[in-house]
Amino acid sequence: MIKFNKMHGNGNDFVVINSLINDFVLSKGKISKLADRNNGIGFDQLILIEAPTNKEADFFIRFFNSDGTTAKMCLNGIRCAASFIWSEKLSPHKKIQLQTSTRTIWCSRKGSLVEAIIEMPNHIEDRDLDKNINKHLSAATYSLVDCGNKHLCIKLGSINDYKLEELYKKLQPEITTKKINLSIYKKNGGDIYIRTYENGAGETLSCGSASASVASIELHKKSKTTIISSGGKLQFSPYKDKLKMIGPAKNVFKGVIEE
């Protein structure tokens, strides 16, 4: 019997499990079945709370996509993981350091919201990917960003009617073999609107790391920006040499998985 919490950050939903006390192994097939929204619990990602391997961190956070594959990072998920830790009284501290497979993130309570301080995303180059993109979007402005996982962020004049899954498939197999997530976004006044297609999960209502990637592209022009997805809003601002993200993390219900 495995206890879990169903949570979401702007509609990006997760099953969160305390594996500090549970001795279990979930196979790729089992995770995929649990993620099924008709025959299982339904979620974008599974999150495990584990003991840290870095002595400076408080917990290690492990992510799995809905198809059972591993994910390096999820910033909506990291806020939910922090909220889970506080609600389950796993830590008495209002500020905690969470370790992932790629980096460590500080999380703090901000009323009903969670603040996360992350490393500023890196902008990287990939000439082979450039050729593939230019073949399908010759006039587009885009950046490839590493935010703990890779995001291809394409700036367009309109995103609402765009066939995002179709574009994702056109950029295969390169985009999937390199584990690159795809986002399209547009600016509207002081706000930025975004849609994201994640490897192993498909199009999600929100993606924190995609939003952070886009924020890192546009923040040089202003001190604060709001990234808006169909699931809700995330606030970003520079913090020293890092990036500050503030957004919701909500518990939906608790349950038990029968192995």
N, C-alpha and C positions, 0 to 999 in steps of 0.2 A: 504494500500500500504506500503510494508516494503522494504526499500532500503538495498542492500547488496553489498559486494565486494567478488568476487571469487579470492582466493589467494592460493599459494602453497609454501611449503618449501621442496625442492628436490623432487617434484612430489607428496608429501603427501598433498592432497588438501582440502580446507576448504571454507565454506561460512561464512563470518564474518559480524555480524550485530551490529550496535550501538543501544543497548536497553536502553541507558540513556534517549533517547528521544522518543522511540517507546513503546507504551503501548499495548503489545500483548502477547498471549500465543500460543506457537506452540506445538501441541499434539505429542505424540510418532508416531502416524500414519502419521501426516503431515510431520514430519521430515523425516521419511522413504521414503515418496513419493518424497520429494524434493531431496533426496540423490540419487534417481534412475538415472542412467547415460543414460538411453534411454528415459524415460518419465518425468524426472525432470531436475534439474540443474546438479546434480552429484557431490558428495563430500565424503571424508572419514569421516569428522566431521563438525558439526556446532559449531560456536563460538559466544557467546554473550558477549558484552562489557557492564558491569554493574557498578554501584556505589559500592565502597568498603564497607565492613562491619568492616574491620580493619582500624582504623583511621590513621595508619602509611602508608597504601597502597594508591596508586593513583587510581586504578581500580580493579574491581573483574572480573575475566575471567571464564566463564562457558562453559563446553564442552559437546557435545552430539554426540554419534556415529551415523553412517549411518543407523542403525536399530532403532534409536530413544532413545536408552538407554543412561544414563549419563556416562561420563568418568571423572575421577578425575584429570587427567593431560595429557597434550600433549606438548612436548617441541618444535616440529616443529610448532605447533599451537600457542604457546606462543610468538614465534618470529614474526609470522604473525600478531598476536594481537597487539604487540608493533608497528610494521610497520604501521598497520591500524590506530592506535591512532595518530602517527606522521603525516601520510598523510592526515588524516581528521582534523588535527589541534585541537585535543581534549586535548592536553597538550603541553605547550611551552618548557618542559624540555627534554633535550637530554638523560637523564637517568631517568627511571621511575620504580616504584615498583608495580608489578602486583600480586594480591592475587588470589589464586586458592582455591579449597576446602580442599587441603592438605598442601599447603605451599606457601610462598611468594618468588617471583623471581625478581631480578634486571635485567633490560634490557637496553642496550645502543646501540647507532648507531656506526657502524664501517664501514664507507663508504657505500657501497651497501649491506653490511652484517649487521647482528644483533648479538650482544654478550649478552648471558644470564648467570648470576651467580646463580647457584643452590646449594642446600644442597647436600653434598656427599651422594649418595645412600646407603641404609642400606642392608647388606647381612643377610638374614633370613633363618630359617630352617623349614622344613615341612616333618616329617617322613612318613606320608601317601603318600605324593607326591613322595618322594624318592622311595618308594616301586613300585609305578606305573611306574616311569621313568625307573628304573632298569629292570623291566619286558620287556620293549621294547627296551632299549638302555643300555645294561649291561656294556659296556666298555666306555661309554661317560663321559666326564668331564662337569659338569654343576653347575650353581649357581642360586639360587632364590634371586632376588634383588627387593627392594622396592625403587622406584624412584618417589614417589607420586602415582604411580600405580605399580602393581607387574609384574615382567618380569622373566620368566624362560629362562635362557640363556645357550644354549648347544653348547659346543665347538666341532667341527667336522673337519675331514681332508678335506672334500669337501662339498659344500653347493649348487652348481649350479643345480645339477640334483636331488636334494633331494625332496621328496614329502612332503612338509611342511604341507599342509592341511591334508594329510593322518595321519601324526604324531599328529597333533592337535586333530583330531577326536579320535585317539587311547587313548589320555590322558584325554578324556572326561569321565564322566561328571565333574570330580574333578576340572579340570583346568578352566572350565567355571563357576562352582558354586563359586569358590574362586576368580573369576575375574582375572585370571593370563594370561598375554599375552605370546606368545611363540616366541623365537628368536633362530636361529641357526647361528653360526659364525665360521670363520676360520682366522688364522693369515697368512699373506703372506709378509715376510720381515718386514718392519716397519708399514705396514697397516693392518687393520682388515676389513674383508668383512662380511656383515650381511644380513639376510633376517628375516622378522618379520610377524607373523600372529597375528593380533589384535582382541581381543574380540569385537564383534559388528561391525567390519569393514572388516575382512578378511585380506588377505595378502596385505600390502601397499608398495608403492615404497620406502618409508623411514619412520622411526619412531625415533623421537628424544629421547624419554625417554628410548627406548630399546638401542639405541646407547650409551646413558649416562650410562646405567646399565653395558653394556659390557666394556665401558671405565673405569669404576670404578673397574672392575675385573683386567684389564690389566695394568692400569696406574702405579701401584707400581713398574713396571719394567723400566719405562721411564718417562720423564717429559712432553711429549706431544704425542698424538696419533691421527691418522686419521681413522674415521669409514666410510666405503664406502658401500652404498646400491645401488640398481639399479637406484635410483633417483638422487644420487650425494654424496657429501662428507660433513662431519661435523668434525670440529677440537675440540679436548678436551685437557685441561691441568689443573693441580691443581691450585687453587687460595686460598691461606691461608688454611682454613679447608673445603673449598667448591670446587666446580667443575665449570670450565669455558667452555662454549660451544659457538662456533662461526659458523654461517651458514646463508644461504640465506632466504629471505622472499619476495616473488614476487607477485605483483598484476596482475591478468589476465584480469578481466573486472568487470564492475559494472552493476547492474540490479535492478529490482523491482519485489517483490513477491506480487501477488494479492491474498489476503486472501479469 
